[in-house]
Every structure is written in C-alpha cells, then in structure tokens.
Amino acid sequence: MIEATAIDAVLRTLADPTRRAIFERVVNSDEITVVELTRGSGVTQGAISQHLKSLKQAGLVAERPEGRNVYYRAQPEGLVPLADWMSHYGVFWRERFANLKTLLKEIDP
C-alpha cells in the first residue's frame, strides 16, 4: 500500500490555491527565484517564501543557493505518491469510459 503520510503531505500542500499557483510557476520554469515569483503575483515575498518552504517539505520543489539568490526547481518525483494513489482508481475510470463508449454506440450506431 502507498504510504499515507506522503500522499497527505502532497494533498495538503497542493490544497492551497496560492501554493498551487506558485508550484505551477516553478514547474513552468527551469529555475526561478523568490523575487521572480513575487513579481506580479500580488503576494508578499515573505508569503512566497513560506509557501516555497511548504512545497519543499512536501518534496515538490528543490532549492539551489547561488550567492544571494536561491533558485527553486520542480521535483517531479514529489508527485509520485499522488500519482500512485490515483492509479488505484484507474480501473474505475476505464470501466466507466467503456460503459460510455457502449452507450454512445447504442445511441448513434
């Protein structure tokens, strides 16, 4: 069975819409600094730093200090517990889609 604490950490972290938006910006960048994340976000630099701390603790981002800057990058393996958990429900969806396909064929032969 998948470790519940890892799934809980990822779900709890991504439940916050601001944190999800920050994570999306990190994912869409090779690396990005707090200053870059703060620009145009409407969120203070301190709040961005706190959200990044949560993302890091959940294993979703990694940091690389360089001089006075800290660069953040996405850690795709941090989503593995969530993806594994969701894969258990793939059977449910495949069955539903098969039923839908059958129904659509009946409606429009």
C-alpha angles and dihedrals in degrees: 000000000000116000106261095206092060092049091046092052093051094045093046091048095048093043090082110085094211091051091048090052091050091048090051091053091049091048091051092052130065088222131344137186130226089249091056091046091050095053110099094353099107088226125110121250090244092054091048089052091051092049091049089051090055092046090050093049089052089052094245098118137027128205133220118193116213118174109306093343132079116206121208127205133178120262104211091189087066088073093054095094090053093045091048091049092049092048088067087067095050090095089059092053096043090054092048092049091049089053090049091050090052092048093049091051089052092050096045110023 
